Amino acid sequence: MRTRVNLTALGLSAAVLAACVGLGKAPEKTSGADDYANYCAACHGASGKGDGEAAAGLAKKPADLSKLAARNNGAFPTTKVMAQIWGYAGKKGEGVMPDFAPLLEGDTVPYDGGDGIATPTPIRLVELAEYLKTLQVK
């Protein structure tokens, strides 16, 4: 019995130690381009035109993200785009776009959406929106 208790304690200690070592790791460094490639391009395509590999299997074609500015009188609607990605656009749970909110947890940066109020916003969300700006067709 004593051996079983010692082995259990040893196993538990090893698990706790492994968790602590994992906590000491630096968080994975990503960019908006990385997140787009990993989470968006399968449906929206590398250029954002809605022609990703997974798009063919969807009932509704993914949005053409390369024309967001054009559809907004030439101004990229950053706050609106971030709201859609985050899930605050009122469509959370509807449609096929996944819920990205858990992915975006973590560090925040002050972001001014144009109203003069800097709001703490997930840095990965800002980086993703900034990357989407680079996909805009002129």
Backbone torsions as a table, in degrees:
resi	resn	phi	psi	omega
1	MET	NA	-42.0	-178.4
2	ARG	-62.1	-38.4	179.5
3	THR	-64.3	-42.0	179.4
4	ARG	-62.4	-42.0	179.0
5	VAL	-64.5	-42.5	179.7
6	ASN	-64.5	-40.9	178.7
7	LEU	-66.2	-39.3	177.3
8	THR	-63.5	-44.9	179.0
9	ALA	-63.4	-40.4	179.0
10	LEU	-64.1	-43.9	178.6
11	GLY	-62.2	-43.3	179.2
12	LEU	-64.1	-42.2	178.9
13	SER	-62.3	-40.8	179.4
14	ALA	-64.6	-40.4	179.3
15	ALA	-64.4	-43.0	178.8
16	VAL	-63.7	-42.9	179.0
17	LEU	-62.9	-42.4	178.9
18	ALA	-62.4	-39.5	178.6
19	ALA	-64.6	-40.9	-180.0
20	CYS	-66.0	-40.9	178.3
21	VAL	-63.1	-41.2	178.3
22	GLY	-61.8	-35.0	180.0
23	LEU	-67.1	-25.9	-178.4
24	GLY	-78.2	-9.2	-179.2
25	LYS	-72.9	145.6	175.2
26	ALA	-70.7	142.8	177.8
27	PRO	-62.2	149.3	179.3
28	GLU	-61.4	128.9	179.4
29	LYS	-85.8	122.8	178.6
30	THR	-125.4	170.8	175.9
31	SER	-132.2	169.6	176.1
32	GLY	-59.7	-38.3	178.8
33	ALA	-64.9	-41.2	177.7
34	ASP	-62.5	-48.8	-179.2
35	ASP	-62.9	-39.0	178.1
36	TYR	-62.2	-48.0	-179.1
37	ALA	-61.1	-39.5	-175.8
38	ASN	-80.9	-30.0	-171.1
39	TYR	-122.2	-14.3	-173.2
40	CYS	-120.2	-37.3	-171.3
41	ALA	-62.5	-28.2	-179.0
42	ALA	-58.0	-37.2	179.3
43	CYS	-98.2	-46.6	-173.8
44	HIS	-84.8	-12.3	179.4
45	GLY	83.9	158.3	-177.6
46	ALA	-59.4	-33.9	-178.9
47	SER	-97.4	1.8	176.5
48	GLY	82.9	10.2	-174.6
49	LYS	-83.4	2.1	179.7
50	GLY	84.7	19.8	-174.9
51	ASP	-116.8	34.3	178.3
52	GLY	-69.0	166.8	-178.1
53	GLU	-57.6	-36.6	-177.2
54	ALA	-81.9	-11.2	-175.9
55	ALA	-62.5	-34.8	-177.4
56	ALA	-62.3	-29.1	-178.5
57	GLY	-87.4	2.5	-178.1
58	LEU	-96.9	145.8	179.4
59	ALA	-66.1	-35.0	179.6
60	LYS	-119.8	133.2	-179.7
61	LYS	-63.6	135.4	176.9
62	PRO	-61.3	152.6	-179.5
63	ALA	-59.9	146.0	173.2
64	ASP	-82.8	100.8	-176.5
65	LEU	-76.7	-11.7	-178.7
66	SER	-78.4	-8.8	-178.2
67	LYS	-115.5	17.8	-179.2
68	LEU	-61.5	-44.6	179.3
69	ALA	-67.4	-42.3	-179.5
70	ALA	-60.5	-37.4	179.5
71	ARG	-77.1	-4.4	-178.4
72	ASN	-122.3	41.9	179.2
73	ASN	54.9	35.5	176.0
74	GLY	86.6	-6.6	-179.8
75	ALA	-103.2	127.1	179.2
76	PHE	-69.8	123.9	-177.2
77	PRO	-83.5	69.9	-171.8
78	THR	-54.4	-50.0	-177.1
79	THR	-63.0	-42.4	179.1
80	LYS	-63.2	-41.8	179.4
81	VAL	-64.1	-46.2	-180.0
82	MET	-63.7	-36.9	178.0
83	ALA	-63.8	-39.6	178.9
84	GLN	-65.5	-46.3	-179.1
85	ILE	-64.0	-46.5	-176.7
86	TRP	-66.8	-30.4	-180.0
87	GLY	107.1	9.8	-178.6
88	TYR	-89.4	5.1	-176.5
89	ALA	-80.4	7.9	177.7
90	GLY	83.3	7.0	-178.2
91	LYS	-116.6	16.1	-178.1
92	LYS	-58.8	127.9	-179.7
93	GLY	88.1	-7.7	178.0
94	GLU	-104.5	151.9	178.1
95	GLY	74.0	-166.4	-175.1
96	VAL	-104.9	-8.4	-179.3
97	MET	-68.2	127.2	-178.2
98	PRO	-68.0	164.9	176.5
99	ASP	-84.2	111.8	-177.4
100	PHE	-94.6	-3.5	-176.1
101	ALA	-52.1	-45.5	179.7
102	PRO	-61.9	-35.0	178.6
103	LEU	-63.1	-31.2	-172.9
104	LEU	-92.2	5.6	177.0
105	GLU	-69.5	151.2	178.1
106	GLY	129.9	-146.9	-175.8
107	ASP	-60.0	143.9	177.1
108	THR	-120.8	159.9	175.0
109	VAL	-132.7	152.2	175.5
110	PRO	-70.8	127.3	-179.9
111	TYR	-127.5	128.3	177.6
112	ASP	-102.9	111.6	-179.1
113	GLY	-79.9	11.0	177.6
114	GLY	110.6	-2.3	-179.1
115	ASP	-102.0	5.8	179.2
116	GLY	82.2	2.8	-179.8
117	ILE	-110.8	116.1	178.1
118	ALA	-81.6	116.3	-177.0
119	THR	-109.2	134.0	175.6
120	PRO	-59.4	121.5	-175.0
121	THR	-131.5	139.0	178.2
122	PRO	-55.0	129.9	-176.2
123	ILE	-60.7	-37.0	-179.4
124	ARG	-66.6	-31.0	177.4
125	LEU	-68.3	-43.8	178.0
126	VAL	-63.6	-44.9	-179.6
127	GLU	-62.1	-39.5	179.0
128	LEU	-66.3	-43.6	177.7
129	ALA	-63.0	-41.5	178.7
130	GLU	-63.4	-37.8	177.4
131	TYR	-65.4	-41.8	179.5
132	LEU	-59.4	-30.1	176.9
133	LYS	-61.3	-32.9	-178.4
134	THR	-72.7	-15.2	-179.5
135	LEU	-89.6	-3.9	-175.0
136	GLN	-69.1	133.2	175.7
137	VAL	-85.0	145.5	-178.0
138	LYS	-87.7	NA	NA
